[in-house]
Amino acid sequence: KGPESAVPDLFEGRLTVVTPGRQSRPESVRRLAKFWKSVGSQVLELSPEQHDRLLADCSHLPHVLAAALAHATPAKSLPLAASGWLGMTRVASGDPGLWRQIFATNRAHTLASLARLEKSLRRVRDLLAKEDDRGLERFLAEAKQKRDAVGN
C-alpha cells in the first residue's frame, strides 16, 4: 500500500530468529543481528534444526489443531460458533497451499509435535471418561500456567 502505510515501530520488542547455517560467515551473522536490533527486535540465534523443531511446536501444531477443530465441527454447530471457536480456528483460514508446503518441509518435527498433542488429548479424554474432576482441574491448571507464562 506504499510508504504511507509504514509502521515505524513494527519490529519494536518483537523476536527475530537468526538461523546461521554451516556456510554462514560469523561477521555476516553479527551484522544481521545488529540490523535487527537497530529496528527494535530482540534477536535469538538458533540452528536451523532448533528453529524447525521449536516452530513445529508453537506455529505448525497450532495450525494443525485449528484446522482439525474447524474440520471436525459439524456444519449444524457453526451458527453457535462465537469468540472461543473463532479465536481457536483463526489460523485455519490461512492459505492451504502455503501450509501444505510448510508441513511438508518440516514433516518430522510436526509429527513429533502431533504425537505430544495426541498424548495430551488422550490424557484429558481419560480424565473426563473416569470422571476424575480433580485430575481434570489439575490438567487445566497446568495448561493455564503455561499459557499465562507467555503473556498476551
Sequence and secondary structure as in RCSB ss.txt:
>XXXX:A:sequence
KGPESAVPDLFEGRLTVVTPGRQSRPESVRRLAKFWKSVGSQVLELSPEQHDRLLADCSHLPHVLAAALAHATPA
KSLPLAASGWLGMTRVASGDPGLWRQIFATNRAHTLASLARLEKSLRRVRDLLAKEDDRGLERFLAEAKQKRDAV
GN
>XXXX:A:secstr
  GGG  TTTTTT EEEE   TT  HHHHHHHHHHHHHTT EEEE  HHHHHHHHIIIIIHHHHHHHHHHHHS G
GGGGG  HHHHHHHGGGGS HHHHHHHHHHTHHHHHHHHHHHHHHHHHHHHHHHTT HHHHHHHHHHHHHHHHHH
  
